[in-house]
């Protein structure tokens, strides 16, 4: 096993000594690192875009939830107002019935003939 590793190592060292191979290896490594930096930038940009998209969706959802909660509370307040209005209407109708039962003339007055 060690013989195989040493053989591979000696071949790599032998290839690395040649000028053309060094230039090729350096250019390949440079391209690799540039592409790595490019892909990291792209991934960061994509992550920021997704983050902004989720933030927008969160704000829209929060707005819808808030409007719904305010609507439910508004219905509770409206129910109280309707009960108050219905009680007032009942009292007014009862007082109108009482007034309509009374005669408009005084009992001591002369009747029109």
CORKA-V662709 format. One record per helix or strand. SS is the DSSP state (helix for helix, strand for strand). FROM is the first residue (numbers start at 1). TO is the last residue. If there is no record, write none. Layout:
# CORKA-V662709
ss:SS from:FROM to:TO
ss:SS from:FROM to:TO
This chain:
# CORKA-V662709
ss:helix from:2 to:16
ss:helix from:19 to:101
